[in-house]
């Protein structure tokens, strides 16, 4: 199970997908939507996990559990 973060560094036009604890990005994408899709695919291939999408200012905007990981708040997470 692996967790991934989708971030946009300051002064950058691209979004990065980074595995939690990694030094380098796993992927780079031109849009946040594409970066989120890539992160969810990486998490699914790793046996599930959390994908945390950050705003450009660095704060977490959204978090999504990718199967087969257990969602800690299943009734409240109705967006995904």
N, C-alpha and C positions, 0 to 999 in steps of 0.2 A: 504494500500500500504506500503510495507516494502523494505528497501534497505539492501543488504548483501555485505560483503567483503570477498574475498578469499585471505588468507595470509599464509605465511610460517614463523613462528618465527625463530630467529637465534638459532643455535644449536639444531634444531628439524628436524626430518625426515618426519614429517607429515604436511599436509595442513589443515588449519582450516577455517570453514565457520562461520562467525560472523555477527549477525544482527546489523545494525547500532545503536549505543547507548547501546548495551548490554555489560555486564561485562564478560560473559562467552561465549565460542563457542557453536554454535548450533549443529555443527557436526565436526568430524575429519575424514580425508581421507588420504590414502597412496599416492595418486597422485593429481596433480593440476586439471587434467581433471575430475576426479571423484568429487572433491570438487566443481568445477564449476557446474557440473550437479546437485549436491545436492542443491547448492545455488539457481539455477534457479528454481528448484522444490519448494523450500521454498517460493521464491518470488511469483511464480504463485499461490500457495495455499493461500497466503496472499493478493491476489488481484492485483498482479503486482508490479513492482518496478525496481530498478537498481541493477545490479550485477557488482561489481567492482573487477577485478582480478588484484592482485598486484604481482610484481616481488619479488624475495626473498629479495631484498634490500629495499622493502617497497614502492617503487614508483608504481603508477597505470600503468599497462601494457595495459589494455583494460577495456571497460565498455560496458555493454549490457543492453538494456531495455527489460524487460519481460512483455508480455501482461497480462492484458489489460491496462497497464500504457501507457502514451503517450510518444513517442520517440521525444525528443527535436530537433534532427537532422536526420530525416528519410532519406533524399537523400544521406547523407554522410556515413551512417552506412550500408555498403553493405556486411560486413563480416558475419553477423548473420541473 
